[in-house]
Amino acid sequence: MYVTDGAQDLVRDPVGGIMLAVSDLSSGKVLGFADEDSLRDYSIGREDNLRLADNMLDWLSITIPSGTRDVAVTGLSVSPTDIYQGWIVNASVTAANLGDAPCHFSVSLYYDDNLAATEYVYLQPNETLNLNFLWVTIFVPASHNYTIKAEASIVPGETNPANNELVDGTVNVRIIGDANGDGRVDIFDCILASNAFGASSSEPEYQVFCDVNQDGLIDIFDMIQFAIHFGEEY
């Protein structure tokens, strides 16, 4: 039975038994399960274990292909960088295989030390891939500047782990209704919203932080949000 990094393989013997192994080579984890006869007999005996051991020895004895392994994050851009809690942040990440051996690895987006999203990729030598992440901030605490970074997992035999991580500034998450960004929702924010009332995104009076629901129009639904959050502060 041959199982690749991060994959799983299912082997079924002629009489209906099932052998399953799952690997995570980057952290050295192996999970094996066997039933030589049938999953329905609710027992695992000597023959089951011998078959599982034989398959796993075949798998673990496979020689990892030779070559230099160097995966990296070479690009990261984030937009917008100033938002209300609940808005969505778009992150564009460029992953690269700078080595001369093909690699499976994961690419993760973080805000501070918190995981926002992960993608799994397979790249040939000298291949790059652009990944698009969506960070939904509905449960992210407001009134904070979060450092944004992208990180590629370290692959077996990694030669240059220093380039696996890239930081791209911060994203400020405001409490809803803090249109002027002073840390509180008060009469001054309401005045801004009142002055922009009725404006659409194509008009000069439009203010992005008065359009709380981001529908391109500052209307009564936005005013309701200012009323709900009135008096909140950092």
PyMOL commands that set and color helices and strands:
alter all, ss='L'
color gray80, all
select helices_A, chain A and resi 39-41+46-60+161-164+187-196+208-210+220-229
alter helices_A, ss='H'
color red, helices_A
select strands_A, chain A and resi 8-12+18-24+29-35+71-79+82-84+88-97+103-111+114-123+128-136+144-152+165-174
alter strands_A, ss='S'
color yellow, strands_A
deselect
rebuild
show_as cartoon
